[in-house]
């Protein structure tokens, strides 16, 4: 009995008196500043805190500090956040265009040859400037994925660690502390760099990057009931005068001055027990998203040194302390088996859309089936395809609960500046020996003209091949599969005809001008990556003799029925690395449509791109052949120029029939360049064989021309550019400067 009383007494002392005698655990608040890519140093600081078991009870973050702090508050470990930093495609995050394969095939056809991807939005008869260079769709999409596990937690005090994100009101300039709502939206608002990213609409306000109002939110963390602060400052230091060399440097310096002013005021409010960690990031700029290793190491080293000097290591505990409700909501959505999270079963899908097209179009582009678990990977592909239609500013999804069922809600918001786009293109090909081909083009696309997504397209080119074109693509169903497309076209070009045995001098030179009207009906294939169409075309033109031996001139008429099958998964038309692109077209020229005689013509092309490490190989070929040997100047085709028998002049050979094959190898040289801005550079070589022929019977491998080239390429701000040295059989050689799309 005495032994039992002794055990009870010991238990009473352990559970009641010992905690009263022990010192109270200090509550520690973590302040994570903004700083762009320099903010990866925050992850190194978190690693140090975890290694020394220093608990964190509250987090306040701005911009990149909001991303890292939000992830840590949501229950991610420092190692998990490091993995996110390493695997996230930050270049993709800060672009707006969907991957090329996710854009409608028919739109890709319309924009072929317009290599410069600068767009001007047209609205109400004038140019409408967006509120940011980027809408931020991809960044928002990435953030939604990162915070999907706790998407239903609306009170940030109920996260694993209480959290605050700091943004700025674009109207008043005041700091806005976000403590509830959707965590991914709060983080997105906190890092909306003014002018670069579209502001975030939140509770009737327009929010931008919190760095302009409170980049080091000391006061915010202090108000979260903590006793001591750990402040991590990764802000960009001021540039010395000799490093301010351009307008970009001036803007960066001015922005930095605004940010540093608010930061200094916050740092001056620190108390004696608080500490500041300043990682050494001299060589890391705000945009160095590839510098994860360097930033992480700097954050870890600075944290270890500063924590020891500030006597913080005395706060170590055996393991991090969890708040009472630390993971209550978080674990509702993460039933783990190993590392695999449970995905909810979707019972219904709804669309909220204020754009120009019907809700059913959006719904039909989503492949998620009801009664099946949510397929997030497929859903992200579908959202990318919907965004590729160019109707919406952003598209987001949420998993919702209603009447005991789990549903999927997609929210698509219309572009403020409209869905009308003016796009530019520029091409130059010159062999520096008098042969050149050049053109300046512009297109206007008026998208979403009706609830089915009707799109008007206008294009004008000036130069050696002037052209005017108008098309109207009208989808016929709410899946946007079937369509009808009327077309009007005017084009002109110079034609040089050569003798097959004497190719150095043209026998005759003509100017061909042509007007064309056509109507096609078709169907898009598998997620709009290809199409099949049939149609009819009527043409009228005239040939004007310019020089040489006259071979006839005057007006002509032509017409044909056509059928075309096409497919395109190339990731890029300038410097592709993966995918394939091919088409096959059959034309039946008939006298009933105006043709001089019945002729059958086949036109086909194929491009296959595959990459191994930094090297890309392209195997390409094209064929244009008819069953007639009679001269038909209305249908002759050119060859010559860079990668089209590289030693010959641009478009310097014309014939009734054409065949060409080529193998191209390109090696990425990275972005090191002597120019003042970084450009992706490539070195390449090609082997080509082909020709044009007047007679079908003359086509053979024996009289094809072998050619090749070596070249340097750059993905420049005005389009892809190539400088090449080409040689061809017969002693032909040419130095070519080519600007524009090659693989089209």
Steps between C-alpha positions, in 0.01 A plus 500: 500500500789735587661414167178593319479837680863569406430437132195729510709775663772471236238516226346812656841671519586406141177602336405806708787651693785446250335703218433780750866510600636473143548820301225569243590421138557819304275544197713573194379690195672466163510797261586417137564794270448537126792486260410295194728203438716614791215371716617143450736585786196478729502123443856475629396691813212256555741209464719647773202555730388140449850363550531673837136433596411865541120520479307760302160609631399763242614612154453825309629521144514733202536400134743204476495496879124444475551196275759337726319602818164386365636158408665457840183611677300253294702211640779459245847431640809694396618204290162484324513872425855458367374231264223734382754775434716264295225336294273796428538632146540867591547604137159347425351662811589847373353455152141518381492288188372146533736236361470504123341154491215630722406780262230419242649354184304736282639806685852366455439481126378859489806633683758304297781726383437768760807430707492806725274416792415856603129562529300818508148466633230686308184614679238767429684606186834564669800326648419371849801469727483225764550573869808280494735359241389158623152385601670254739295194399789256527626643829147484645462145374827394664404664830157334497674164461751568777227593749237250382527289818372781722274671248199474731675674790378861487629619838879527492511462881389140448801407289777287649665833586292823506585710195460848352570611142569866431390671178449864402187687392572634150260792551608627844848347527414368847620163622229232504540211744322189374404259776217303342366385166672280247866460590618474139319825419657674798849393391429595137389848612806544718735446204313685221787718383343826373516528124621142456211298643128574486378635838283267707139597568427436866200628697450793266867597498779468246799343675862500387837395643517581871864603466403855405314545829656262753779278372613387847172463695637523852187673636274235349684213670514693828121523504472121480579462871867404489779578746798507267554549128735339254514735201645384168585792272587406141425839345716627215771745612539836327706504180808721489504771232733308269253208482207714383552479124155465343137600542437152645762568767340838575154347545646222715682755716187714544294194596769395743500843662124477564533151646802584714321801649218287643745228602717741697203630696402146595854399598531805723203369701681180601550434870806381687402133502432492122761395248551576131645250251652653184629233257794600281339503155721745313504294178131404506254736334124509540457303175766229557251217546770254400710593805322271748822339628677830554206667670423201721860470618518872575179486704615196698846643575363839607238335721750278684735792559231746609307257720814410694601864542150595610484225764199344326641149528394502862143476378557158346241237588510127426250546220298783350192589705167462324211734564192325649316511170816489290397256231129457567374631164820408315464129578133496395627509142819294528452136583850380437621161392870562479510827307179459295212731592136388473315670214130580543235340280327762288120476493418813301674766291389862462631795300500869592585700190469869410684464168369513143427129452235268638562310824453174309815560298707521818323202652553285191873574495532353852555123484443436871219248542248508781511205736878471461792635710628844406772472235702815570760439228235466229306794641806725473542396136134583436531840668804572284295413189213726610743784569655440157172615342604855600159594637583519870721690740532199728336165566500344846341201666391408851370186664173588676244326721123524451221287646746236610660470158840608372511712187740677270447867422681675213508878499595670170536879498486714189799708393454866595669604178292267281581204278607684186868470416730683262812295432814582302743300290821580317714294267821566312708261293807637324801323349703824469530441124190679378240231577268587785153438632339718763164581647323677784172350610223579746190307599186597685307226674152580633425209731179394673259690274209277599413242765646219289835677473490638146832662407582746220856518371659766282858508378710738290858453376720740308833418336605264223182292545219744590183342630154592632287236666169473684357188667213425733509184710159408635474198734176310445462323836566556870800265490665729239571191292321577175552829322439685176752747357452741208816668366605786273861545389710726281870436448778588256850366444788495255563177310832415333497205259823311428617246248564167672849479352603865544397621846716809539284738299121525479339434162204717591385713790132562578288680757203287609198667662213291623159530665345204676173411672438179686266320733596208725326287759695289743545333833772551759666183629598389852510804724538732197846371409404421144221532248341352192327730251348499154428802288486677169722783371451733202796706372556772245832658418724662246857446391708804405815435299805682644815377323666216311326287238123553497309176557151647505318741727153627572209399720432149624239320706528199721288311749519180697337280758727427793538266795756550773611306807736666746661440839729719711665440837824694445583697813641796305527613138826692545717253692294184556625238744223239489190402307386444146319699237363360177232561245372333185286687247337376182373742234278415204520783245191489278391693190155536659666725759703695246814286471652469152506121527438221749808466720562310822752648743635375833671728755652351813748594769636350820722617787615278785701646789674301771756613757780336689649714775580836336479374141186498287465302178241591240408275210291687247365453152246640257354397167289684242420296191227478235403250233554754219819590313348803328627836618253658741646826629202542733624206707882515482684486832837646613811363668826658614634677805600406853414132568332479158820414309704746703756592236234638265342844518164547678208368287734494199366182333141431389342188359186292454617240752709523815659256746731575792636311798732632769659399827575782742695479826498788749691535826385743767781731606303646788444872544858619505535773238709813441178697462377717791209262563492123538373312194466125448774409251527193276762352267390267227569317177281361225518247219244557222404333175228599255406701193215631288413349161293609202397146410382222727696250295823687578467458877768269632760478773768514233429860400421629848739755649695436819559797728589576858564778746648595833328774695458696820151576625356729766148530638503880486235752615411565134468133413729205430818602313755286318837571342613216275759389249342274238641301211330310221607278213628681194726736693217701651554660837328770699532682828142540620342726756155365578251658738165330549343158548676217321307196617151590383 
